């Protein structure tokens, strides 16, 4: 867990990317976060995703398959929205 926390902090320091909003997740309007908490929320979400993939790795190739499906989906969304980052 300490290694995951350290990796997330290094990512935040090098990329300066944070989650500032969940968007219109529940159809009640955008869920925006205060500037102070965006780094903490980003680390929490990143560690949650890391552990979710780690727990799904019980079968051979399951985590790799889920990752490939997610990557294809995200690439398609990026191409359609012309968001190259």
Secondary structure by P-SEA (a helix, b strand, c coil): caaaaaaaaaaaaaccccccccccccccccccccccaaaaaaaaaaaaaaaaaaaaccccaaaaaaaaaaaaaaaaaaaaacccc
